[in-house]
Amino acid sequence: MNHRALLVLALVAALVFVMGAYLDLHALRMLSKPWPVLLLAAWVWRSSPRDRFRTAMIAGLVCSVAGDLFLEASPRTLFLPGLVSFLVAHVCYVVAYVSDTRAIEPVRAIPAYAYGAGLVVLLAPGLGPMTIPVAIYALVICTMLWRAGACVGHATPTSAALALLGAITFAASDSLIAVGRFGGHLVEEALRTSTPWRLAIMASYWLGQWAIAASATTRSPAR
């Protein structure tokens, strides 16, 4: 199966999930949700240079699928396993981007960590016992943001731009999830639990995963 077919199937699976969300069909959501990211992993496996970057990227996508299933199966009781799955995925993406460049670029770390710290402070009143897990997760995703940003100017230009786009949109999706779960003091429940909010989470998540996967497929082979 060529890469275009994989991407078309991923889009179809995403649309089926959207249909399940609008019709409130949990079984349809569960059946369709893992496929967009699984198919992105297959795309990376078929279309990217065979190196450490590729291995780490596929591992991150597979961990994301586990997180998808946990959060869809039971977003309340399985939230922590889902959080851990995505945390490991972000660590894998950090490993991938560090393998592309070890340039420190400390200035690029500042906005990434400032954003994470600001979000945790805003959510603090609603975090309760989840304060430490959420803070750790924010630290890891901000590190992913920083390392994706550090690739710009040091890695294949298209790959680096896609890595940064993916990191930003993935962080946006995670921020919406966090506000939806812990931001009762910030946003009314009717909005946080609405279908448009959920679909905004998924649209930014899938865009982020696509761009992250594309950063692997557009790299130049390691010399």
PyMOL commands that set and color helices and strands:
alter all, ss='L'
color gray80, all
select helices_A, chain A and resi 3-23+26-32+35-47+52-73+79-100+106-151+157-182+189-192+195-217
alter helices_A, ss='H'
color red, helices_A
deselect
rebuild
show_as cartoon
